[in-house]
Amino acid sequence: MARARDPRRDQAYNFYKAHNGDIKLKDIAEQLGGSEGTIRGWKNKDSWYDRLEAESQATV
């Protein structure tokens, strides 16, 4: 059985999005009580940069 998705994963992206990508991963990790490596993994797996770019293009 697959492990449930960590709800902090979406919170981490929301922090990234709120700062328009201009926030250090260690700062997100501190806010969520996780490790910088975990946040980095989520950022890469979920393509935060591309997602943020696509969302900003959709609002134009």
C-alpha positions as CSV (number, residue, x, y, z in Angstrom):
1,M,0.0,0.0,0.0
2,A,1.3,3.4,-0.9
3,R,2.2,5.9,1.8
4,A,-0.2,8.9,2.1
5,R,0.9,12.2,0.7
6,D,2.4,14.5,3.4
7,P,0.0,17.4,3.7
8,R,3.0,19.6,4.4
9,R,4.0,19.1,0.8
10,D,1.2,21.4,-0.4
11,Q,1.9,23.8,2.4
12,A,5.5,24.0,1.2
13,Y,4.5,24.8,-2.3
14,N,2.1,27.5,-1.0
15,F,5.0,29.1,0.9
16,Y,7.1,29.0,-2.3
17,K,4.2,30.5,-4.3
18,A,3.4,33.2,-1.8
19,H,7.0,34.4,-2.1
20,N,7.0,34.0,-5.9
21,G,9.8,31.5,-5.6
22,D,12.0,33.9,-3.8
23,I,12.4,32.0,-0.6
24,K,15.1,29.6,0.6
25,L,14.2,26.0,1.0
26,K,15.7,26.0,4.5
27,D,13.2,28.8,5.5
28,I,10.3,26.7,4.2
29,A,11.7,23.7,6.1
30,E,11.9,25.7,9.3
31,Q,8.3,26.9,8.9
32,L,7.1,23.3,8.4
33,G,9.4,21.5,10.9
34,G,10.9,19.4,8.1
35,S,14.3,19.0,6.5
36,E,15.7,21.0,3.7
37,G,16.4,17.8,1.8
38,T,12.8,16.8,2.0
39,I,11.6,20.2,0.7
40,R,14.2,20.0,-2.1
41,G,12.8,16.6,-3.1
42,W,9.2,17.9,-3.2
43,K,10.3,20.9,-5.2
44,N,12.0,18.7,-7.8
45,K,9.3,16.0,-7.9
46,D,6.4,18.4,-8.1
47,S,8.2,20.8,-10.6
48,W,7.5,23.9,-8.5
49,Y,9.3,26.3,-10.8
50,D,7.4,25.1,-13.9
51,R,4.2,25.0,-12.0
52,L,4.6,28.6,-10.7
53,E,5.5,29.8,-14.3
54,A,2.4,28.0,-15.7
55,E,0.2,29.5,-13.0
56,S,1.6,33.0,-13.6
57,Q,1.0,32.6,-17.4
58,A,-2.6,31.5,-16.8
59,T,-3.4,34.7,-14.9
60,V,-2.0,37.0,-17.7
